[in-house]
Amino acid sequence: MRASAKTVLGLLISVVVVYLILSYGAQIPVRQSVVLALLFGILFQSVNQAAVKPILRFTPYWVSILPKWYEILTDFKLLQNPEDWPAVRDSGVSTERCQFSIFSDPLWFSVVQQSADGE
């Protein structure tokens, strides 16, 4: 029911738009504008229905990353002395377990990937 109503509404809109262009824009007589608008509207609708529409199926999945912060900070020279690491690590550790800690909790995010076959 919804698909047929959508098809009829699309046909009606395309016929009205083509009629207005032909009648007012090109100043073609009303009778010819109506006939051409119906023909072009049906043509547009049939081309739209016949066009191949790809079926896209997306697959979401979770990614969890637990960075090795000591190696990252020392590689980028953000940590000058290795003795500073315990102080940096303890500054990011939360006193409450329910709060997020950058140094002990993994980073989670979702990735949406299109399937290889397009279905």
C-alpha positions as CSV (number, residue, x, y, z in Angstrom):
1,M,0.0,0.0,0.0
2,R,2.7,2.4,1.0
3,A,4.8,1.6,-2.1
4,S,1.9,2.2,-4.5
5,A,1.0,5.5,-2.8
6,K,4.6,6.6,-3.0
7,T,4.7,5.7,-6.7
8,V,1.4,7.6,-7.4
9,L,2.6,10.6,-5.4
10,G,5.9,10.6,-7.3
11,L,4.1,10.4,-10.6
12,L,1.8,13.3,-9.6
13,I,4.6,15.5,-8.5
14,S,6.6,14.9,-11.7
15,V,3.6,15.5,-13.9
16,V,2.8,18.8,-12.1
17,V,6.4,20.0,-12.3
18,V,6.7,19.1,-16.0
19,Y,3.3,20.7,-16.7
20,L,4.3,24.0,-15.0
21,I,7.6,24.1,-17.0
22,L,5.9,23.4,-20.3
23,S,2.9,25.6,-19.7
24,Y,4.5,28.7,-18.1
25,G,8.2,28.3,-19.0
26,A,7.8,27.2,-22.7
27,Q,4.3,28.8,-23.1
28,I,3.0,25.6,-24.8
29,P,-0.9,25.5,-25.0
30,V,-2.6,23.9,-22.0
31,R,-3.9,20.7,-23.8
32,Q,-0.4,19.9,-25.2
33,S,1.2,20.7,-21.9
34,V,-1.1,18.3,-20.1
35,V,-0.4,15.5,-22.6
36,L,3.3,16.0,-22.7
37,A,3.4,16.3,-18.9
38,L,1.6,12.9,-18.5
39,L,3.9,11.3,-21.0
40,F,7.1,12.7,-19.4
41,G,5.8,11.9,-15.9
42,I,5.1,8.3,-16.8
43,L,8.5,8.1,-18.5
44,F,10.3,9.6,-15.5
45,Q,8.5,7.2,-13.2
46,S,9.2,4.1,-15.3
47,V,12.9,5.0,-15.5
48,N,13.0,5.6,-11.8
49,Q,11.4,2.2,-11.1
50,A,13.6,0.4,-13.6
51,A,16.8,1.9,-12.2
52,V,18.9,-0.7,-10.3
53,K,19.0,0.3,-6.7
54,P,21.9,-1.2,-4.8
55,I,21.1,-3.1,-1.6
56,L,23.4,-1.8,1.1
57,R,23.8,-3.9,4.2
58,F,26.1,-2.6,6.9
59,T,27.7,-4.7,9.5
60,P,28.5,-2.9,12.8
61,Y,31.1,-4.2,15.2
62,W,32.9,-3.1,18.3
63,V,36.6,-2.3,18.5
64,S,38.5,-2.2,21.8
65,I,41.9,-0.6,22.1
66,L,44.1,-0.7,25.1
67,P,47.0,1.6,24.3
68,K,50.5,1.0,25.6
69,W,50.8,4.5,27.0
70,Y,54.3,4.1,28.4
71,E,55.7,3.2,24.9
72,I,53.6,5.9,23.2
73,L,54.7,8.7,25.6
74,T,58.3,7.7,25.4
75,D,58.3,7.3,21.6
76,F,56.9,10.8,21.1
77,K,59.3,12.2,23.7
78,L,56.4,13.3,25.9
79,L,57.8,11.5,28.8
80,Q,61.4,12.6,29.4
81,N,62.5,10.4,32.3
82,P,61.2,6.8,32.7
83,E,61.0,7.5,36.4
84,D,58.1,10.0,35.7
85,W,55.9,7.2,34.4
86,P,54.4,6.1,37.8
87,A,53.4,9.7,38.5
88,V,51.8,10.1,35.1
89,R,50.0,6.8,35.4
90,D,48.7,7.5,38.9
91,S,47.4,10.9,37.8
92,G,45.1,9.3,35.3
93,V,43.8,6.5,37.6
94,S,40.4,7.2,39.1
95,T,39.7,6.7,42.8
96,E,36.2,5.4,41.9
97,R,36.0,2.3,39.7
98,C,32.8,3.5,38.0
99,Q,34.7,6.4,36.4
100,F,36.7,6.1,33.2
101,S,40.4,6.0,33.4
102,I,42.5,6.6,30.3
103,F,45.4,4.4,31.5
104,S,43.5,1.4,32.7
105,D,40.3,1.2,30.7
106,P,40.2,0.3,27.0
107,L,38.9,2.7,24.4
108,W,35.7,1.4,22.7
109,F,34.2,2.5,19.5
110,S,31.8,1.1,16.9
111,V,32.7,0.6,13.2
112,V,30.1,0.3,10.5
113,Q,31.4,-1.5,7.5
114,Q,29.6,-2.2,4.2
115,S,29.4,-5.8,3.3
116,A,31.7,-7.0,0.5
117,D,28.9,-8.4,-1.7
118,G,26.7,-5.3,-1.3
119,E,23.8,-7.3,0.1
